[in-house]
Amino acid sequence: MSGYDRKEDEVRRMLDAPARVQVPPDLLPRAITRGTRALHRARALRRVLWVLLTAAAVAFAVWASVAEPWRVPPAEVTPPFEGW
């Protein structure tokens, strides 16, 4: 018998056996509370990330408008002037 067959037999025995585990009576309210809390945290994190992304975009736009990185910087050495 291979390992896979052994595991499959064990799972079948577990599923065929009568359920012995009792569910706590307060499981549903605890699960709802925990899920609601997780949703609120995820929503808050998403909002914070959007605010940071927007702030970064605004900061980049302000920097680009002030620094004008698309312009060619002026030459630091003037070309020789000949023909006087």
PDB file with SEQRES, HELIX, SHEET and CRYST1 records, atoms N, CA, C and O in Angstrom:
SEQRES   1 A   84  MET SER GLY TYR ASP ARG LYS GLU ASP GLU VAL ARG ARG          
SEQRES   2 A   84  MET LEU ASP ALA PRO ALA ARG VAL GLN VAL PRO PRO ASP          
SEQRES   3 A   84  LEU LEU PRO ARG ALA ILE THR ARG GLY THR ARG ALA LEU          
SEQRES   4 A   84  HIS ARG ALA ARG ALA LEU ARG ARG VAL LEU TRP VAL LEU          
SEQRES   5 A   84  LEU THR ALA ALA ALA VAL ALA PHE ALA VAL TRP ALA SER          
SEQRES   6 A   84  VAL ALA GLU PRO TRP ARG VAL PRO PRO ALA GLU VAL THR          
SEQRES   7 A   84  PRO PRO PHE GLU GLY TRP                                      
HELIX    1 AA1 GLY A    3  ASP A   16  1                                  14    
HELIX    2 AA2 LEU A   27  ALA A   67  1                                  41    
CRYST1    1.000    1.000    1.000  90.00  90.00  90.00 P 1           1          
ATOM      1  N   MET A   1       0.854  -1.173   0.000  1.00  0.00           N  
ATOM      2  CA  MET A   1       0.000   0.000   0.000  1.00  0.00           C  
ATOM      3  C   MET A   1       0.903   1.239   0.000  1.00  0.00           C  
ATOM      4  O   MET A   1       1.808   1.362   0.825  1.00  0.00           O  
ATOM      5  N   SER A   2       0.645   2.137  -0.921  1.00  0.00           N  
ATOM      6  CA  SER A   2       1.463   3.337  -1.023  1.00  0.00           C  
ATOM      7  C   SER A   2       1.034   4.359   0.033  1.00  0.00           C  
ATOM      8  O   SER A   2       0.006   4.213   0.694  1.00  0.00           O  
ATOM      9  N   GLY A   3       1.860   5.391   0.162  1.00  0.00           N  
ATOM     10  CA  GLY A   3       1.548   6.442   1.134  1.00  0.00           C  
ATOM     11  C   GLY A   3       0.268   7.176   0.804  1.00  0.00           C  
ATOM     12  O   GLY A   3      -0.483   7.574   1.694  1.00  0.00           O  
ATOM     13  N   TYR A   4       0.026   7.352  -0.492  1.00  0.00           N  
ATOM     14  CA  TYR A   4      -1.188   8.038  -0.911  1.00  0.00           C  
ATOM     15  C   TYR A   4      -2.423   7.230  -0.541  1.00  0.00           C  
ATOM     16  O   TYR A   4      -3.404   7.779  -0.039  1.00  0.00           O  
ATOM     17  N   ASP A   5      -2.375   5.919  -0.790  1.00  0.00           N  
ATOM     18  CA  ASP A   5      -3.508   5.053  -0.455  1.00  0.00           C  
ATOM     19  C   ASP A   5      -3.751   5.028   1.043  1.00  0.00           C  
ATOM     20  O   ASP A   5      -4.896   5.023   1.497  1.00  0.00           O  
ATOM     21  N   ARG A   6      -2.678   5.012   1.803  1.00  0.00           N  
ATOM     22  CA  ARG A   6      -2.804   4.993   3.258  1.00  0.00           C  
ATOM     23  C   ARG A   6      -3.475   6.281   3.748  1.00  0.00           C  
ATOM     24  O   ARG A   6      -4.356   6.244   4.608  1.00  0.00           O  
ATOM     25  N   LYS A   7      -3.049   7.415   3.190  1.00  0.00           N  
ATOM     26  CA  LYS A   7      -3.650   8.691   3.588  1.00  0.00           C  
ATOM     27  C   LYS A   7      -5.118   8.764   3.168  1.00  0.00           C  
ATOM     28  O   LYS A   7      -5.963   9.268   3.908  1.00  0.00           O  
ATOM     29  N   GLU A   8      -5.405   8.260   1.980  1.00  0.00           N  
ATOM     30  CA  GLU A   8      -6.781   8.273   1.509  1.00  0.00           C  
ATOM     31  C   GLU A   8      -7.673   7.410   2.396  1.00  0.00           C  
ATOM     32  O   GLU A   8      -8.798   7.799   2.710  1.00  0.00           O  
ATOM     33  N   ASP A   9      -7.178   6.245   2.800  1.00  0.00           N  
ATOM     34  CA  ASP A   9      -7.943   5.383   3.699  1.00  0.00           C  
ATOM     35  C   ASP A   9      -8.162   6.054   5.046  1.00  0.00           C  
ATOM     36  O   ASP A   9      -9.243   5.957   5.627  1.00  0.00           O  
ATOM     37  N   GLU A  10      -7.151   6.722   5.530  1.00  0.00           N  
ATOM     38  CA  GLU A  10      -7.277   7.403   6.828  1.00  0.00           C  
ATOM     39  C   GLU A  10      -8.316   8.519   6.748  1.00  0.00           C  
ATOM     40  O   GLU A  10      -9.118   8.688   7.666  1.00  0.00           O  
ATOM     41  N   VAL A  11      -8.305   9.274   5.662  1.00  0.00           N  
ATOM     42  CA  VAL A  11      -9.282  10.350   5.491  1.00  0.00           C  
ATOM     43  C   VAL A  11     -10.686   9.777   5.374  1.00  0.00           C  
ATOM     44  O   VAL A  11     -11.628  10.324   5.947  1.00  0.00           O  
ATOM     45  N   ARG A  12     -10.837   8.686   4.641  1.00  0.00           N  
ATOM     46  CA  ARG A  12     -12.161   8.066   4.511  1.00  0.00           C  
ATOM     47  C   ARG A  12     -12.676   7.591   5.867  1.00  0.00           C  
ATOM     48  O   ARG A  12     -13.857   7.759   6.174  1.00  0.00           O  
ATOM     49  N   ARG A  13     -11.799   6.998   6.681  1.00  0.00           N  
ATOM     50  CA  ARG A  13     -12.214   6.557   8.024  1.00  0.00           C  
ATOM     51  C   ARG A  13     -12.633   7.739   8.877  1.00  0.00           C  
ATOM     52  O   ARG A  13     -13.611   7.662   9.620  1.00  0.00           O  
ATOM     53  N   MET A  14     -11.882   8.847   8.768  1.00  0.00           N  
ATOM     54  CA  MET A  14     -12.237  10.032   9.552  1.00  0.00           C  
ATOM     55  C   MET A  14     -13.576  10.600   9.118  1.00  0.00           C  
ATOM     56  O   MET A  14     -14.365  11.031   9.958  1.00  0.00           O  
ATOM     57  N   LEU A  15     -13.842  10.607   7.824  1.00  0.00           N  
ATOM     58  CA  LEU A  15     -15.104  11.151   7.334  1.00  0.00           C  
ATOM     59  C   LEU A  15     -16.286  10.240   7.629  1.00  0.00           C  
ATOM     60  O   LEU A  15     -17.403  10.717   7.828  1.00  0.00           O  
ATOM     61  N   ASP A  16     -16.053   8.943   7.659  1.00  0.00           N  
ATOM     62  CA  ASP A  16     -17.133   8.001   7.941  1.00  0.00           C  
ATOM     63  C   ASP A  16     -17.463   7.919   9.424  1.00  0.00           C  
ATOM     64  O   ASP A  16     -18.565   7.513   9.791  1.00  0.00           O  
ATOM     65  N   ALA A  17     -16.529   8.297  10.273  1.00  0.00           N  
ATOM     66  CA  ALA A  17     -16.753   8.220  11.721  1.00  0.00           C  
ATOM     67  C   ALA A  17     -17.758   9.289  12.139  1.00  0.00           C  
ATOM     68  O   ALA A  17     -17.834  10.341  11.505  1.00  0.00           O  
ATOM     69  N   PRO A  18     -18.522   9.039  13.186  1.00  0.00           N  
ATOM     70  CA  PRO A  18     -19.467  10.060  13.656  1.00  0.00           C  
ATOM     71  C   PRO A  18     -18.718  11.268  14.216  1.00  0.00           C  
ATOM     72  O   PRO A  18     -17.636  11.140  14.789  1.00  0.00           O  
ATOM     73  N   ALA A  19     -19.315  12.424  14.038  1.00  0.00           N  
ATOM     74  CA  ALA A  19     -18.685  13.659  14.516  1.00  0.00           C  
ATOM     75  C   ALA A  19     -18.694  13.693  16.035  1.00  0.00           C  
ATOM     76  O   ALA A  19     -19.741  13.538  16.664  1.00  0.00           O  
ATOM     77  N   ARG A  20     -17.530  13.895  16.610  1.00  0.00           N  
ATOM     78  CA  ARG A  20     -17.416  13.945  18.066  1.00  0.00           C  
ATOM     79  C   ARG A  20     -17.140  15.352  18.586  1.00  0.00           C  
ATOM     80  O   ARG A  20     -17.134  15.582  19.795  1.00  0.00           O  
ATOM     81  N   VAL A  21     -16.918  16.270  17.690  1.00  0.00           N  
ATOM     82  CA  VAL A  21     -16.553  17.623  18.089  1.00  0.00           C  
ATOM     83  C   VAL A  21     -17.811  18.466  18.203  1.00  0.00           C  
ATOM     84  O   VAL A  21     -18.629  18.528  17.285  1.00  0.00           O  
ATOM     85  N   GLN A  22     -17.944  19.107  19.341  1.00  0.00           N  
ATOM     86  CA  GLN A  22     -19.062  20.032  19.516  1.00  0.00           C  
ATOM     87  C   GLN A  22     -18.574  21.440  19.208  1.00  0.00           C  
ATOM     88  O   GLN A  22     -17.471  21.836  19.584  1.00  0.00           O  
ATOM     89  N   VAL A  23     -19.415  22.170  18.523  1.00  0.00           N  
ATOM     90  CA  VAL A  23     -19.086  23.541  18.175  1.00  0.00           C  
ATOM     91  C   VAL A  23     -19.482  24.429  19.350  1.00  0.00           C  
ATOM     92  O   VAL A  23     -20.590  24.310  19.875  1.00  0.00           O  
ATOM     93  N   PRO A  24     -18.579  25.321  19.766  1.00  0.00           N  
ATOM     94  CA  PRO A  24     -18.933  26.231  20.866  1.00  0.00           C  
ATOM     95  C   PRO A  24     -20.144  27.087  20.489  1.00  0.00           C  
ATOM     96  O   PRO A  24     -20.281  27.492  19.334  1.00  0.00           O  
ATOM     97  N   PRO A  25     -21.010  27.359  21.444  1.00  0.00           N  
ATOM     98  CA  PRO A  25     -22.226  28.117  21.120  1.00  0.00           C  
ATOM     99  C   PRO A  25     -21.949  29.558  20.694  1.00  0.00           C  
ATOM    100  O   PRO A  25     -22.748  30.151  19.969  1.00  0.00           O  
ATOM    101  N   ASP A  26     -20.826  30.129  21.135  1.00  0.00           N  
ATOM    102  CA  ASP A  26     -20.541  31.521  20.773  1.00  0.00           C  
ATOM    103  C   ASP A  26     -19.629  31.631  19.549  1.00  0.00           C  
ATOM    104  O   ASP A  26     -19.040  32.686  19.315  1.00  0.00           O  
ATOM    105  N   LEU A  27     -19.507  30.572  18.778  1.00  0.00           N  
ATOM    106  CA  LEU A  27     -18.608  30.576  17.621  1.00  0.00           C  
ATOM    107  C   LEU A  27     -19.064  31.560  16.551  1.00  0.00           C  
ATOM    108  O   LEU A  27     -18.241  32.299  16.010  1.00  0.00           O  
ATOM    109  N   LEU A  28     -20.342  31.585  16.236  1.00  0.00           N  
ATOM    110  CA  LEU A  28     -20.848  32.469  15.185  1.00  0.00           C  
ATOM    111  C   LEU A  28     -20.642  33.947  15.529  1.00  0.00           C  
ATOM    112  O   LEU A  28     -20.117  34.683  14.693  1.00  0.00           O  
ATOM    113  N   PRO A  29     -21.029  34.412  16.717  1.00  0.00           N  
ATOM    114  CA  PRO A  29     -20.782  35.837  17.011  1.00  0.00           C  
ATOM    115  C   PRO A  29     -19.293  36.186  16.998  1.00  0.00           C  
ATOM    116  O   PRO A  29     -18.913  37.268  16.551  1.00  0.00           O  
ATOM    117  N   ARG A  30     -18.447  35.267  17.490  1.00  0.00           N  
ATOM    118  CA  ARG A  30     -16.997  35.536  17.478  1.00  0.00           C  
ATOM    119  C   ARG A  30     -16.476  35.610  16.057  1.00  0.00           C  
ATOM    120  O   ARG A  30     -15.643  36.460  15.741  1.00  0.00           O  
ATOM    121  N   ALA A  31     -16.962  34.722  15.197  1.00  0.00           N  
ATOM    122  CA  ALA A  31     -16.518  34.725  13.803  1.00  0.00           C  
ATOM    123  C   ALA A  31     -16.968  35.994  13.084  1.00  0.00           C  
ATOM    124  O   ALA A  31     -16.215  36.577  12.304  1.00  0.00           O  
ATOM    125  N   ILE A  32     -18.192  36.411  13.352  1.00  0.00           N  
ATOM    126  CA  ILE A  32     -18.701  37.638  12.731  1.00  0.00           C  
ATOM    127  C   ILE A  32     -17.895  38.841  13.197  1.00  0.00           C  
ATOM    128  O   ILE A  32     -17.539  39.701  12.391  1.00  0.00           O  
ATOM    129  N   THR A  33     -17.607  38.906  14.491  1.00  0.00           N  
ATOM    130  CA  THR A  33     -16.825  40.016  15.028  1.00  0.00           C  
ATOM    131  C   THR A  33     -15.433  40.039  14.428  1.00  0.00           C  
ATOM    132  O   THR A  33     -14.940  41.092  14.022  1.00  0.00           O  
ATOM    133  N   ARG A  34     -14.807  38.885  14.374  1.00  0.00           N  
ATOM    134  CA  ARG A  34     -13.452  38.802  13.839  1.00  0.00           C  
ATOM    135  C   ARG A  34     -13.429  39.155  12.350  1.00  0.00           C  
ATOM    136  O   ARG A  34     -12.528  39.863  11.898  1.00  0.00           O  
ATOM    137  N   GLY A  35     -14.413  38.668  11.584  1.00  0.00           N  
ATOM    138  CA  GLY A  35     -14.472  38.980  10.160  1.00  0.00           C  
ATOM    139  C   GLY A  35     -14.732  40.451   9.908  1.00  0.00           C  
ATOM    140  O   GLY A  35     -14.145  41.045   9.004  1.00  0.00           O  
ATOM    141  N   THR A  36     -15.615  41.042  10.706  1.00  0.00           N  
ATOM    142  CA  THR A  36     -15.905  42.467  10.570  1.00  0.00           C  
ATOM    143  C   THR A  36     -14.660  43.291  10.865  1.00  0.00           C  
ATOM    144  O   THR A  36     -14.359  44.256  10.162  1.00  0.00           O  
ATOM    145  N   ARG A  37     -13.944  42.904  11.907  1.00  0.00           N  
ATOM    146  CA  ARG A  37     -12.711  43.601  12.267  1.00  0.00           C  
ATOM    147  C   ARG A  37     -11.681  43.488  11.148  1.00  0.00           C  
ATOM    148  O   ARG A  37     -11.000  44.464  10.832  1.00  0.00           O  
ATOM    149  N   ALA A  38     -11.563  42.318  10.553  1.00  0.00           N  
ATOM    150  CA  ALA A  38     -10.613  42.127   9.459  1.00  0.00           C  
ATOM    151  C   ALA A  38     -11.000  42.972   8.244  1.00  0.00           C  
ATOM    152  O   ALA A  38     -10.134  43.544   7.582  1.00  0.00           O  
ATOM    153  N   LEU A  39     -12.292  43.049   7.956  1.00  0.00           N  
ATOM    154  CA  LEU A  39     -12.739  43.876   6.834  1.00  0.00           C  
ATOM    155  C   LEU A  39     -12.451  45.353   7.081  1.00  0.00           C  
ATOM    156  O   LEU A  39     -12.029  46.066   6.171  1.00  0.00           O  
ATOM    157  N   HIS A  40     -12.677  45.812   8.307  1.00  0.00           N  
ATOM    158  CA  HIS A  40     -12.407  47.215   8.635  1.00  0.00           C  
ATOM    159  C   HIS A  40     -10.913  47.516   8.508  1.00  0.00           C  
ATOM    160  O   HIS A  40     -10.531  48.563   7.986  1.00  0.00           O  
ATOM    161  N   ARG A  41     -10.080  46.608   8.979  1.00  0.00           N  
ATOM    162  CA  ARG A  41      -8.631  46.815   8.860  1.00  0.00           C  
ATOM    163  C   ARG A  41      -8.199  46.855   7.409  1.00  0.00           C  
ATOM    164  O   ARG A  41      -7.400  47.707   7.020  1.00  0.00           O  
ATOM    165  N   ALA A  42      -8.719  45.945   6.608  1.00  0.00           N  
ATOM    166  CA  ALA A  42      -8.352  45.913   5.191  1.00  0.00           C  
ATOM    167  C   ALA A  42      -8.802  47.189   4.492  1.00  0.00           C  
ATOM    168  O   ALA A  42      -8.069  47.750   3.678  1.00  0.00           O  
ATOM    169  N   ARG A  43      -9.996  47.640   4.808  1.00  0.00           N  
ATOM    170  CA  ARG A  43     -10.507  48.868   4.202  1.00  0.00           C  
ATOM    171  C   ARG A  43      -9.677  50.075   4.624  1.00  0.00           C  
ATOM    172  O   ARG A  43      -9.377  50.936   3.797  1.00  0.00           O  
ATOM    173  N   ALA A  44      -9.305  50.147   5.897  1.00  0.00           N  
ATOM    174  CA  ALA A  44      -8.479  51.257   6.379  1.00  0.00           C  
ATOM    175  C   ALA A  44      -7.101  51.228   5.720  1.00  0.00           C  
ATOM    176  O   ALA A  44      -6.576  52.271   5.329  1.00  0.00           O  
ATOM    177  N   LEU A  45      -6.518  50.044   5.599  1.00  0.00           N  
ATOM    178  CA  LEU A  45      -5.212  49.924   4.952  1.00  0.00           C  
ATOM    179  C   LEU A  45      -5.292  50.357   3.494  1.00  0.00           C  
ATOM    180  O   LEU A  45      -4.405  51.053   3.000  1.00  0.00           O  
ATOM    181  N   ARG A  46      -6.348  49.949   2.809  1.00  0.00           N  
ATOM    182  CA  ARG A  46      -6.528  50.342   1.418  1.00  0.00           C  
ATOM    183  C   ARG A  46      -6.654  51.858   1.285  1.00  0.00           C  
ATOM    184  O   ARG A  46      -6.090  52.453   0.366  1.00  0.00           O  
ATOM    185  N   ARG A  47      -7.387  52.475   2.194  1.00  0.00           N  
ATOM    186  CA  ARG A  47      -7.539  53.943   2.154  1.00  0.00           C  
ATOM    187  C   ARG A  47      -6.210  54.633   2.393  1.00  0.00           C  
ATOM    188  O   ARG A  47      -5.877  55.599   1.705  1.00  0.00           O  
ATOM    189  N   VAL A  48      -5.447  54.146   3.363  1.00  0.00           N  
ATOM    190  CA  VAL A  48      -4.135  54.742   3.651  1.00  0.00           C  
ATOM    191  C   VAL A  48      -3.219  54.613   2.439  1.00  0.00           C  
ATOM    192  O   VAL A  48      -2.508  55.558   2.098  1.00  0.00           O  
ATOM    193  N   LEU A  49      -3.228  53.466   1.794  1.00  0.00           N  
ATOM    194  CA  LEU A  49      -2.384  53.279   0.620  1.00  0.00           C  
ATOM    195  C   LEU A  49      -2.804  54.201  -0.525  1.00  0.00           C  
ATOM    196  O   LEU A  49      -1.945  54.730  -1.230  1.00  0.00           O  
ATOM    197  N   TRP A  50      -4.100  54.403  -0.720  1.00  0.00           N  
ATOM    198  CA  TRP A  50      -4.556  55.325  -1.756  1.00  0.00           C  
ATOM    199  C   TRP A  50      -4.141  56.755  -1.443  1.00  0.00           C  
ATOM    200  O   TRP A  50      -3.736  57.501  -2.335  1.00  0.00           O  
ATOM    201  N   VAL A  51      -4.244  57.136  -0.161  1.00  0.00           N  
ATOM    202  CA  VAL A  51      -3.831  58.494   0.226  1.00  0.00           C  
ATOM    203  C   VAL A  51      -2.338  58.669  -0.023  1.00  0.00           C  
ATOM    204  O   VAL A  51      -1.919  59.703  -0.544  1.00  0.00           O  
ATOM    205  N   LEU A  52      -1.524  57.672   0.344  1.00  0.00           N  
ATOM    206  CA  LEU A  52      -0.083  57.764   0.107  1.00  0.00           C  
ATOM    207  C   LEU A  52       0.234  57.824  -1.386  1.00  0.00           C  
ATOM    208  O   LEU A  52       1.105  58.587  -1.805  1.00  0.00           O  
ATOM    209  N   LEU A  53      -0.461  57.030  -2.181  1.00  0.00           N  
ATOM    210  CA  LEU A  53      -0.237  57.049  -3.620  1.00  0.00           C  
ATOM    211  C   LEU A  53      -0.598  58.408  -4.210  1.00  0.00           C  
ATOM    212  O   LEU A  53       0.124  58.927  -5.061  1.00  0.00           O  
ATOM    213  N   THR A  54      -1.703  58.981  -3.764  1.00  0.00           N  
ATOM    214  CA  THR A  54      -2.119  60.296  -4.244  1.00  0.00           C  
ATOM    215  C   THR A  54      -1.119  61.364  -3.825  1.00  0.00           C  
ATOM    216  O   THR A  54      -0.771  62.238  -4.619  1.00  0.00           O  
ATOM    217  N   ALA A  55      -0.652  61.297  -2.573  1.00  0.00           N  
ATOM    218  CA  ALA A  55       0.337  62.265  -2.100  1.00  0.00           C  
ATOM    219  C   ALA A  55       1.641  62.143  -2.889  1.00  0.00           C  
ATOM    220  O   ALA A  55       2.265  63.155  -3.210  1.00  0.00           O  
ATOM    221  N   ALA A  56       2.052  60.931  -3.201  1.00  0.00           N  
ATOM    222  CA  ALA A  56       3.270  60.732  -3.987  1.00  0.00           C  
ATOM    223  C   ALA A  56       3.094  61.292  -5.392  1.00  0.00           C  
ATOM    224  O   ALA A  56       4.017  61.903  -5.930  1.00  0.00           O  
ATOM    225  N   ALA A  57       1.933  61.095  -5.993  1.00  0.00           N  
ATOM    226  CA  ALA A  57       1.682  61.621  -7.335  1.00  0.00           C  
ATOM    227  C   ALA A  57       1.688  63.150  -7.333  1.00  0.00           C  
ATOM    228  O   ALA A  57       2.236  63.774  -8.241  1.00  0.00           O  
ATOM    229  N   VAL A  58       1.082  63.744  -6.321  1.00  0.00           N  
ATOM    230  CA  VAL A  58       1.068  65.211  -6.225  1.00  0.00           C  
ATOM    231  C   VAL A  58       2.484  65.728  -6.002  1.00  0.00           C  
ATOM    232  O   VAL A  58       2.890  66.708  -6.625  1.00  0.00           O  
ATOM    233  N   ALA A  59       3.242  65.075  -5.114  1.00  0.00           N  
ATOM    234  CA  ALA A  59       4.622  65.503  -4.860  1.00  0.00           C  
ATOM    235  C   ALA A  59       5.467  65.392  -6.123  1.00  0.00           C  
ATOM    236  O   ALA A  59       6.278  66.276  -6.400  1.00  0.00           O  
ATOM    237  N   PHE A  60       5.292  64.328  -6.889  1.00  0.00           N  
ATOM    238  CA  PHE A  60       6.037  64.179  -8.137  1.00  0.00           C  
ATOM    239  C   PHE A  60       5.651  65.269  -9.123  1.00  0.00           C  
ATOM    240  O   PHE A  60       6.518  65.841  -9.785  1.00  0.00           O  
ATOM    241  N   ALA A  61       4.364  65.563  -9.229  1.00  0.00           N  
ATOM    242  CA  ALA A  61       3.918  66.596 -10.167  1.00  0.00           C  
ATOM    243  C   ALA A  61       4.485  67.962  -9.777  1.00  0.00           C  
ATOM    244  O   ALA A  61       4.908  68.723 -10.648  1.00  0.00           O  
ATOM    245  N   VAL A  62       4.500  68.277  -8.497  1.00  0.00           N  
ATOM    246  CA  VAL A  62       5.055  69.556  -8.040  1.00  0.00           C  
ATOM    247  C   VAL A  62       6.552  69.602  -8.329  1.00  0.00           C  
ATOM    248  O   VAL A  62       7.056  70.608  -8.829  1.00  0.00           O  
ATOM    249  N   TRP A  63       7.264  68.522  -8.018  1.00  0.00           N  
ATOM    250  CA  TRP A  63       8.701  68.486  -8.282  1.00  0.00           C  
ATOM    251  C   TRP A  63       8.983  68.640  -9.766  1.00  0.00           C  
ATOM    252  O   TRP A  63       9.883  69.385 -10.154  1.00  0.00           O  
ATOM    253  N   ALA A  64       8.222  67.943 -10.598  1.00  0.00           N  
ATOM    254  CA  ALA A  64       8.456  68.006 -12.035  1.00  0.00           C  
ATOM    255  C   ALA A  64       8.172  69.398 -12.577  1.00  0.00           C  
ATOM    256  O   ALA A  64       8.863  69.860 -13.485  1.00  0.00           O  
ATOM    257  N   SER A  65       7.167  70.071 -12.036  1.00  0.00           N  
ATOM    258  CA  SER A  65       6.861  71.414 -12.528  1.00  0.00           C  
ATOM    259  C   SER A  65       7.914  72.422 -12.082  1.00  0.00           C  
ATOM    260  O   SER A  65       8.143  73.413 -12.775  1.00  0.00           O  
ATOM    261  N   VAL A  66       8.555  72.194 -10.948  1.00  0.00           N  
ATOM    262  CA  VAL A  66       9.581  73.111 -10.461  1.00  0.00           C  
ATOM    263  C   VAL A  66      10.937  72.799 -11.096  1.00  0.00           C  
ATOM    264  O   VAL A  66      11.626  73.712 -11.551  1.00  0.00           O  
ATOM    265  N   ALA A  67      11.324  71.537 -11.133  1.00  0.00           N  
ATOM    266  CA  ALA A  67      12.654  71.153 -11.609  1.00  0.00           C  
ATOM    267  C   ALA A  67      12.731  71.084 -13.126  1.00  0.00           C  
ATOM    268  O   ALA A  67      13.818  71.232 -13.685  1.00  0.00           O  
ATOM    269  N   GLU A  68      11.635  70.868 -13.795  1.00  0.00           N  
ATOM    270  CA  GLU A  68      11.579  70.730 -15.243  1.00  0.00           C  
ATOM    271  C   GLU A  68      12.683  69.803 -15.752  1.00  0.00           C  
ATOM    272  O   GLU A  68      13.595  70.250 -16.447  1.00  0.00           O  
ATOM    273  N   PRO A  69      12.604  68.500 -15.407  1.00  0.00           N  
ATOM    274  CA  PRO A  69      13.670  67.578 -15.784  1.00  0.00           C  
ATOM    275  C   PRO A  69      13.710  67.271 -17.278  1.00  0.00           C  
ATOM    276  O   PRO A  69      14.653  66.627 -17.738  1.00  0.00           O  
ATOM    277  N   TRP A  70      12.727  67.707 -18.042  1.00  0.00           N  
ATOM    278  CA  TRP A  70      12.711  67.427 -19.469  1.00  0.00           C  
ATOM    279  C   TRP A  70      13.553  68.431 -20.256  1.00  0.00           C  
ATOM    280  O   TRP A  70      13.860  68.198 -21.425  1.00  0.00           O  
ATOM    281  N   ARG A  71      13.925  69.537 -19.628  1.00  0.00           N  
ATOM    282  CA  ARG A  71      14.726  70.536 -20.325  1.00  0.00           C  
ATOM    283  C   ARG A  71      16.196  70.141 -20.311  1.00  0.00           C  
ATOM    284  O   ARG A  71      16.678  69.501 -19.376  1.00  0.00           O  
ATOM    285  N   VAL A  72      16.881  70.527 -21.346  1.00  0.00           N  
ATOM    286  CA  VAL A  72      18.317  70.273 -21.434  1.00  0.00           C  
ATOM    287  C   VAL A  72      19.019  71.302 -20.552  1.00  0.00           C  
ATOM    288  O   VAL A  72      18.751  72.498 -20.659  1.00  0.00           O  
ATOM    289  N   PRO A  73      19.915  70.841 -19.681  1.00  0.00           N  
ATOM    290  CA  PRO A  73      20.596  71.801 -18.808  1.00  0.00           C  
ATOM    291  C   PRO A  73      21.503  72.715 -19.641  1.00  0.00           C  
ATOM    292  O   PRO A  73      22.009  72.302 -20.684  1.00  0.00           O  
ATOM    293  N   PRO A  74      21.708  73.954 -19.180  1.00  0.00           N  
ATOM    294  CA  PRO A  74      22.569  74.865 -19.933  1.00  0.00           C  
ATOM    295  C   PRO A  74      24.004  74.345 -19.932  1.00  0.00           C  
ATOM    296  O   PRO A  74      24.456  73.701 -18.986  1.00  0.00           O  
ATOM    297  N   ALA A  75      24.688  74.641 -21.001  1.00  0.00           N  
ATOM    298  CA  ALA A  75      26.078  74.205 -21.113  1.00  0.00           C  
ATOM    299  C   ALA A  75      26.918  74.952 -20.086  1.00  0.00           C  
ATOM    300  O   ALA A  75      26.746  76.154 -19.882  1.00  0.00           O  
ATOM    301  N   GLU A  76      27.810  74.238 -19.454  1.00  0.00           N  
ATOM    302  CA  GLU A  76      28.644  74.879 -18.434  1.00  0.00           C  
ATOM    303  C   GLU A  76      29.868  75.549 -19.063  1.00  0.00           C  
ATOM    304  O   GLU A  76      30.463  76.453 -18.476  1.00  0.00           O  
ATOM    305  N   VAL A  77      30.229  75.102 -20.246  1.00  0.00           N  
ATOM    306  CA  VAL A  77      31.369  75.702 -20.948  1.00  0.00           C  
ATOM    307  C   VAL A  77      30.836  76.335 -22.224  1.00  0.00           C  
ATOM    308  O   VAL A  77      30.139  75.693 -23.010  1.00  0.00           O  
ATOM    309  N   THR A  78      31.170  77.591 -22.415  1.00  0.00           N  
ATOM    310  CA  THR A  78      30.697  78.254 -23.621  1.00  0.00           C  
ATOM    311  C   THR A  78      31.584  77.841 -24.793  1.00  0.00           C  
ATOM    312  O   THR A  78      32.784  77.624 -24.621  1.00  0.00           O  
ATOM    313  N   PRO A  79      31.018  77.736 -25.939  1.00  0.00           N  
ATOM    314  CA  PRO A  79      31.831  77.364 -27.100  1.00  0.00           C  
ATOM    315  C   PRO A  79      32.807  78.510 -27.436  1.00  0.00           C  
ATOM    316  O   PRO A  79      32.560  79.680 -27.143  1.00  0.00           O  
ATOM    317  N   PRO A  80      33.889  78.125 -28.043  1.00  0.00           N  
ATOM    318  CA  PRO A  80      34.850  79.195 -28.396  1.00  0.00           C  
ATOM    319  C   PRO A  80      34.244  80.177 -29.403  1.00  0.00           C  
ATOM    320  O   PRO A  80      33.525  79.792 -30.325  1.00  0.00           O  
ATOM    321  N   PHE A  81      34.555  81.434 -29.196  1.00  0.00           N  
ATOM    322  CA  PHE A  81      34.032  82.474 -30.078  1.00  0.00           C  
ATOM    323  C   PHE A  81      35.136  82.885 -31.036  1.00  0.00           C  
ATOM    324  O   PHE A  81      36.126  83.503 -30.645  1.00  0.00           O  
ATOM    325  N   GLU A  82      34.942  82.528 -32.301  1.00  0.00           N  
ATOM    326  CA  GLU A  82      35.952  82.840 -33.314  1.00  0.00           C  
ATOM    327  C   GLU A  82      35.364  83.756 -34.367  1.00  0.00           C  
ATOM    328  O   GLU A  82      34.147  83.847 -34.525  1.00  0.00           O  
ATOM    329  N   GLY A  83      36.224  84.418 -35.067  1.00  0.00           N  
ATOM    330  CA  GLY A  83      35.771  85.256 -36.146  1.00  0.00           C  
ATOM    331  C   GLY A  83      35.575  86.694 -35.750  1.00  0.00           C  
ATOM    332  O   GLY A  83      34.771  87.387 -36.374  1.00  0.00           O  
ATOM    333  N   TRP A  84      36.256  87.165 -34.766  1.00  0.00           N  
ATOM    334  CA  TRP A  84      36.162  88.563 -34.377  1.00  0.00           C  
ATOM    335  C   TRP A  84      36.944  89.400 -35.265  1.00  0.00           C  
ATOM    336  O   TRP A  84      36.984  90.617 -35.090  1.00  0.00           O  
TER     337      TRP A  84                                                      
END                                                                             
